[in-house]
Amino acid sequence: MRIGHGYDVHRLTEGRKLILGGVEIPFERGLDGHSDADVLTHALMDALLGAAGERDIGVLFPDNDPRYEGISSMVLLREVMRRLREKGLRVGNVDVTVLAQRPKLRDYIPHMCVHLARELGVSRDRINVKATTEEGLGFTGRGEGVACHAVCLLEEQEGER
């Protein structure tokens, strides 16, 4: 078994959609970034890559490469999963915590979990997403951005080593 941790943060800005876990969340601002800036999926990809002993998403999908401008993070996640399969690795489970003062994410979390489970090729019960505020403290508490921590467990598939 292999454990990985990922962290990402993006600034909230006007004129962008808010995408978390591949789900569009109605909100007056979205996350700023070269891709769709899905901070949850970015943290998750870094956790998966770390557990696999691979480089991070900044190396694999650099923000100065026009191929990735505006790209859905789900497309990037599919590439990460392809790399894991090539190494004989599969997802055991994922645990994610989103740090955001607003918007409230409770109603969208089940959709995120189903979407991520499908992309990772695992059952829904292997995906956990939580959201918390920071009680008005720090950049997330002031509503300047959204951060995310992700932890994953990867398992070697039978016959791989």
C-alpha positions in Angstrom: 0.0 0.0 0.0 1.1 3.6 -0.7 -0.2 6.8 0.9 -0.2 10.2 -0.7 -1.1 13.7 0.4 -1.9 16.6 -1.8 -2.6 20.3 -1.1 -3.7 23.1 -3.5 -5.1 26.6 -3.2 -6.6 29.0 -5.7 -7.7 32.6 -5.4 -11.4 33.4 -5.9 -12.1 35.9 -8.7 -14.9 37.4 -10.8 -15.8 36.0 -14.2 -14.9 32.4 -13.6 -17.0 29.3 -12.8 -16.5 27.6 -9.5 -15.7 23.9 -10.2 -14.9 21.5 -7.3 -14.5 17.8 -7.8 -15.7 18.2 -11.4 -19.0 19.7 -10.2 -20.0 23.3 -11.1 -21.1 25.1 -7.9 -23.4 28.2 -8.3 -21.5 31.1 -6.8 -20.7 34.7 -7.8 -17.0 34.0 -8.1 -14.8 31.1 -9.4 -11.3 30.0 -8.9 -8.4 31.7 -10.8 -6.0 29.4 -12.6 -4.6 28.3 -16.0 -7.0 25.3 -16.2 -10.5 25.2 -14.7 -8.7 25.7 -11.3 -10.6 22.8 -9.7 -8.6 23.0 -6.4 -10.2 19.7 -5.1 -9.2 17.7 -8.1 -5.7 19.3 -8.2 -5.0 18.3 -4.6 -6.4 14.8 -5.3 -4.1 14.4 -8.3 -1.1 15.5 -6.3 -2.0 13.0 -3.6 -2.3 10.2 -6.2 0.9 11.1 -8.0 2.8 11.4 -4.7 1.6 7.9 -3.6 2.7 6.6 -7.0 6.2 8.2 -6.7 5.5 10.5 -9.6 6.1 14.2 -10.1 3.4 16.7 -9.2 0.8 18.3 -11.5 2.9 21.5 -11.9 5.5 19.3 -13.7 3.1 17.1 -15.6 0.7 19.9 -16.6 2.6 23.2 -16.4 0.6 26.4 -16.2 2.7 28.0 -19.0 1.7 25.3 -21.5 -1.2 26.5 -23.8 -2.5 22.9 -24.1 -3.8 23.1 -20.6 -5.4 26.6 -20.7 -9.0 26.3 -19.6 -8.8 22.5 -19.6 -11.1 20.5 -17.4 -9.2 19.0 -14.4 -11.2 15.8 -15.1 -9.2 15.4 -18.3 -6.0 15.8 -16.3 -7.3 13.3 -13.7 -7.8 10.7 -16.4 -4.2 11.1 -17.5 -3.1 10.6 -13.8 -5.2 7.5 -13.6 -3.7 6.2 -16.8 -0.2 6.6 -15.3 -1.3 4.7 -12.1 -2.8 1.8 -14.1 0.5 1.6 -16.1 2.3 1.2 -12.8 -0.1 -1.5 -11.6 -1.7 0.7 -9.0 -5.4 1.2 -8.1 -7.1 3.5 -5.7 -7.9 2.1 -2.3 -9.6 5.1 -0.9 -9.6 8.9 -1.0 -10.3 11.5 1.8 -10.5 15.1 0.9 -11.1 18.3 2.9 -12.1 21.6 1.2 -11.5 24.8 3.2 -13.9 27.5 2.1 -15.8 30.1 4.0 -18.4 30.3 1.2 -20.3 28.9 -0.5 -21.7 26.2 1.6 -20.8 22.9 -0.1 -22.9 20.4 1.8 -25.5 19.9 -0.9 -22.9 19.4 -3.6 -20.6 16.9 -1.9 -22.6 13.8 -2.8 -22.4 14.8 -6.5 -18.6 15.3 -6.1 -18.2 11.9 -4.6 -20.1 10.1 -7.3 -18.3 12.0 -10.0 -14.8 11.3 -8.5 -15.7 7.6 -7.8 -16.5 7.2 -11.5 -13.3 8.9 -12.7 -11.2 6.9 -10.3 -12.9 3.6 -11.1 -13.9 2.8 -7.5 -17.2 2.4 -5.6 -18.7 5.5 -4.0 -17.9 4.3 -0.5 -14.2 4.7 -1.2 -14.5 8.4 -1.7 -15.0 10.9 1.1 -15.2 14.7 0.7 -15.7 17.1 3.6 -15.9 20.8 3.7 -15.1 23.2 6.5 -14.8 26.9 7.1 -12.0 28.5 8.9 -14.2 30.6 11.2 -13.3 33.8 9.3 -9.5 33.3 9.8 -6.9 33.4 7.1 -7.3 33.9 3.4 -9.9 31.2 3.1 -11.8 32.6 6.1 -11.8 36.1 4.5 -13.2 34.6 1.3 -10.2 35.3 -0.8 -9.6 31.8 -1.9 -10.3 28.1 -1.5 -7.8 25.4 -0.3 -8.0 21.7 -0.3 -6.1 18.8 1.4 -6.4 15.3 -0.1 -5.1 12.0 1.2 -5.2 8.7 -0.8 -4.3 5.1 -0.4 -3.1 3.2 -3.5 -2.9 -0.5 -3.7 -0.7 -2.6 -5.9 -2.8 -4.8 -8.1 -2.3 -8.6 -7.8 0.7 -9.8 -9.7 2.3 -6.3 -9.9 5.5 -5.3 -8.1 
